[in-house]
Amino acid sequence: MRLFVCIGLLAASPAWAQVPATQPPQTATAAHAAPAVVPPPGYIIGVDDVLGILFWRDKDMTGDVTVRPDGKITMPLLNEVQAAGLTPEQLRGVITEGAARYVADPNVTIVVRQINSRKVFLVGQVQKPGPYPLTGPTTVLQLISLAGGLLDYADEKNILVMRTENGREMALGFNYKEVLKGRNLKQNVELKPGDTVVVP
């Protein structure tokens, strides 16, 4: 009899008593503190980058935007805002100033979701040629690894890194075999946005 009474009490207990406690909702401050991508030092917003525009306590103004080919983003109330060429902090200032005309004491945070403007290009005898985003420090060897490695008939000794600096084009040699053996490691340079690695 007691067993039936206990079962009856459990069935009659309120739903919240049977559901395990969940974590408290994440505050906006905590969400702002964890950007999707950590931008590299000196990062400048560019075309195709994806940004999160976060307004404290204003869901209508909050959202993700992609920088258009003309360098601008579109936002509620503010319409078009120039983003390319600015740092995230500079863009925050521009948006805060513009939003102040419509929102009382706007609190804006810029989160970098994706960096698509910083690209290098890999062409020639590799498994997966094409553009690759530079989301962090990347060497020639690392880029080749990301592309799945060299094809069997690649000329491993005569790889070139094509780079433009101060308006001048230059070619840096890269010997894949030497680097793999730990020799002449200076040629395994860190790539810069716009570099093209050519594997003959």
C-alpha positions as CSV (number, residue, x, y, z in Angstrom):
1,M,0.0,0.0,0.0
2,R,2.8,2.3,0.9
3,L,4.4,1.6,-2.5
4,F,1.3,2.8,-4.3
5,V,1.1,6.0,-2.2
6,C,4.8,6.9,-3.0
7,I,4.1,6.3,-6.7
8,G,1.0,8.5,-6.5
9,L,2.9,11.3,-4.8
10,L,5.7,11.2,-7.5
11,A,3.1,11.4,-10.3
12,A,1.3,14.3,-8.6
13,S,4.5,16.3,-8.0
14,P,4.9,19.4,-10.2
15,A,6.8,19.2,-13.5
16,W,9.6,21.5,-12.3
17,A,10.4,19.1,-9.4
18,Q,11.1,16.3,-11.9
19,V,13.3,18.2,-14.4
20,P,16.9,18.7,-13.4
21,A,18.0,22.3,-12.9
22,T,19.4,23.9,-16.0
23,Q,22.3,26.4,-16.1
24,P,21.2,30.1,-15.8
25,P,20.9,31.9,-19.1
26,Q,24.1,33.3,-20.5
27,T,24.3,37.0,-20.0
28,A,25.0,39.4,-22.8
29,T,28.3,40.3,-21.2
30,A,29.5,36.7,-21.2
31,A,28.4,36.3,-24.8
32,H,30.3,39.4,-25.8
33,A,33.5,38.1,-24.2
34,A,33.8,35.1,-26.4
35,P,34.2,36.1,-30.1
36,A,34.0,33.4,-32.7
37,V,37.4,34.2,-34.1
38,V,40.4,35.9,-32.5
39,P,41.6,38.4,-35.1
40,P,45.4,38.5,-35.7
41,P,47.4,41.6,-34.5
42,G,46.7,44.6,-36.7
43,Y,43.6,43.1,-38.2
44,I,41.7,45.4,-40.5
45,I,38.1,44.5,-41.6
46,G,37.9,43.6,-45.3
47,V,35.4,42.5,-47.9
48,D,33.6,39.2,-47.2
49,D,34.4,39.2,-43.5
50,V,31.5,38.3,-41.3
51,L,30.9,40.4,-38.2
52,G,28.5,40.2,-35.3
53,I,27.1,43.5,-34.3
54,L,25.8,43.2,-30.7
55,F,23.7,45.8,-29.0
56,W,23.2,45.5,-25.2
57,R,19.5,44.9,-24.6
58,D,18.5,45.7,-28.2
59,K,17.7,42.5,-30.2
60,D,16.4,44.5,-33.2
61,M,19.8,46.1,-33.8
62,T,21.8,42.9,-33.1
63,G,22.8,40.6,-35.8
64,D,25.5,39.2,-38.1
65,V,26.5,41.0,-41.3
66,T,28.8,40.3,-44.2
67,V,31.0,43.1,-45.6
68,R,29.9,43.7,-49.2
69,P,32.2,44.2,-52.1
70,D,31.8,48.0,-51.7
71,G,33.2,47.7,-48.2
72,K,29.9,48.5,-46.5
73,I,27.5,46.7,-44.2
74,T,23.7,47.3,-43.9
75,M,22.1,47.8,-40.4
76,P,18.7,48.6,-39.1
77,L,18.1,52.4,-38.7
78,L,21.7,53.2,-39.7
79,N,21.3,51.8,-43.3
80,E,24.8,51.6,-44.9
81,V,28.0,51.8,-42.8
82,Q,31.5,51.8,-44.1
83,A,33.3,48.8,-42.5
84,A,36.2,47.8,-44.7
85,G,39.5,49.6,-43.8
86,L,38.5,50.0,-40.2
87,T,39.6,48.0,-37.1
88,P,36.7,46.4,-35.1
89,E,37.2,49.1,-32.4
90,Q,37.0,51.9,-35.0
91,L,33.8,50.4,-36.4
92,R,32.4,50.1,-32.9
93,G,32.9,53.8,-32.5
94,V,31.3,54.7,-35.8
95,I,28.2,52.5,-35.1
96,T,27.9,53.8,-31.5
97,E,28.0,57.4,-32.8
98,G,25.4,56.7,-35.4
99,A,23.1,54.7,-33.1
100,A,23.1,57.4,-30.5
101,R,20.6,59.3,-32.7
102,Y,18.1,56.5,-32.3
103,V,19.0,54.5,-29.2
104,A,19.5,55.9,-25.7
105,D,23.1,55.2,-24.5
106,P,24.0,52.5,-27.1
107,N,26.4,49.8,-25.9
108,V,27.9,48.1,-28.9
109,T,30.3,45.2,-29.3
110,I,31.8,44.0,-32.5
111,V,32.5,40.3,-32.8
112,V,34.6,38.9,-35.7
113,R,32.8,35.7,-36.9
114,Q,34.8,34.9,-40.0
115,I,37.9,36.4,-41.6
116,N,37.5,35.9,-45.4
117,S,39.3,38.9,-46.6
118,R,42.8,37.7,-45.6
119,K,43.5,35.1,-48.2
120,V,46.5,33.3,-49.8
121,F,46.4,31.3,-53.0
122,L,47.8,27.9,-53.7
123,V,48.1,26.8,-57.4
124,G,49.7,24.0,-59.2
125,Q,50.5,20.4,-58.3
126,V,48.8,20.0,-54.9
127,Q,45.8,18.0,-53.8
128,K,43.4,20.9,-53.2
129,P,44.5,24.1,-55.0
130,G,42.6,27.4,-54.4
131,P,42.2,30.3,-52.0
132,Y,42.8,29.7,-48.3
133,P,41.8,32.2,-45.5
134,L,44.6,33.4,-43.2
135,T,43.0,33.1,-39.8
136,G,46.3,33.0,-38.0
137,P,50.1,32.6,-38.6
138,T,50.6,30.1,-41.5
139,T,53.8,29.0,-43.1
140,V,54.3,27.7,-46.6
141,L,54.7,24.1,-45.3
142,Q,51.5,24.5,-43.3
143,L,49.6,25.7,-46.3
144,I,50.7,22.8,-48.4
145,S,49.6,20.5,-45.6
146,L,46.2,22.1,-45.4
147,A,45.9,21.5,-49.1
148,G,46.4,17.8,-48.7
149,G,50.1,17.8,-49.7
150,L,51.9,17.7,-53.1
151,L,50.9,15.5,-56.0
152,D,53.4,12.8,-57.0
153,Y,54.8,14.6,-60.0
154,A,55.2,18.0,-58.3
155,D,58.6,19.7,-58.6
156,E,59.3,19.8,-54.8
157,K,62.6,21.8,-55.2
158,N,61.3,24.8,-57.1
159,I,58.2,26.0,-55.3
160,L,57.7,29.8,-55.4
161,V,56.0,32.2,-53.1
162,M,54.8,35.2,-55.2
163,R,54.5,38.4,-53.1
164,T,53.8,42.0,-53.7
165,E,55.5,44.5,-51.3
166,N,55.4,48.2,-51.6
167,G,54.2,47.9,-55.2
168,R,57.0,45.5,-56.2
169,E,56.6,41.9,-57.1
170,M,59.0,39.4,-55.7
171,A,59.5,35.6,-55.7
172,L,60.7,33.6,-52.8
173,G,62.0,30.1,-53.4
174,F,60.9,27.1,-51.3
175,N,62.5,23.6,-51.4
176,Y,60.0,21.2,-49.9
177,K,62.5,18.4,-49.4
178,E,65.0,20.6,-47.6
179,V,62.4,21.9,-45.2
180,L,61.1,18.4,-44.4
181,K,64.6,17.4,-43.5
182,G,65.0,20.4,-41.3
183,R,67.5,22.3,-43.5
184,N,67.4,25.9,-44.6
185,L,64.2,26.6,-42.6
186,K,64.3,30.3,-43.3
187,Q,62.7,29.6,-46.6
188,N,59.6,28.4,-44.8
189,V,58.3,31.9,-44.5
190,E,55.1,33.0,-42.8
191,L,52.6,33.9,-45.5
192,K,51.0,37.3,-45.9
193,P,47.5,38.2,-47.3
194,G,47.7,38.1,-51.1
195,D,50.6,35.7,-51.4
196,T,50.4,33.1,-54.1
197,V,52.3,29.8,-53.6
198,V,53.1,28.2,-57.0
199,V,53.9,24.5,-57.1
200,P,55.2,23.5,-60.6
